[in-house]
Amino acid sequence: MQKYKSYLLLILVVIVVILNTSCQNNKQPIYQKFDNFKTINTNFKITSEAVVNGQLLAKYQCEEKINGVENSIPLSWTNVPSGTKSLAVVMYHYPKKDDKLEVNSYLLLWNIDPSISQIPYKMANNPSWAMGANKDGNTVSYTSPCSQGPGKHEYTIALFALGENIKSLPKSSSVKVNYGLFMKAISETKLIDRTTLTFTASHE
């Protein structure tokens, strides 16, 4: 009887270990973030008139929500690489500097025609391409930086030049598309190049 109890206890321990390992694995990203990607075409650049000397101007922070939607940051880019079939944009921020698993996303755009070279202020939600969920995941919108904590917070806008349209995401805007789904789709699509604009924002 004692031998049976010991055997049963061993089985329970093994099950707990397996479940714990599985939970840890589920915390790992299932996509590539491209944080260490080096831009291949150095003249392929993304800029914004809202960013001056690496700082997001105050008037573009904490935008007022109208029906849950915020005005989007103006963007422009130059020298899209040859062979690009579509463009995609993501704006993100790591709320914890030492934890790259937690990510907040503020803008998700995909299937932008490579002939497009700018997105004016307030115009990110455009039927010519698709847009994903805002930071809170409750509506299709851009989210403006509005950090309440002390100090400066760093944000990155990445522009992807892709060799094809993203097939695994909807063709039209969808609140169901979050950062994870977006980056997974990017990881599965032919990548030609990636360029970024990194800036800080502080809200006193």
Secondary structure, 3 states (H helix, E strand, C coil): CHHHHHHHHHHHHHHHHHHHHHHHHHCCCCCCCCCCCCCCCCCCEEECCCEECCEECHHHCCCCCECCEECCCCEEEECCCCCCCEEEEEEEECCCCCCCCCCEEEEEEEEECCCCCEECCCCCCCCCCEECECCCCCCECECCCCCCCCCCEEEEEEEEEECCCCCCCCCCCCCCCCHHHHHHHHHCCCEEEEEEEEEEECCC
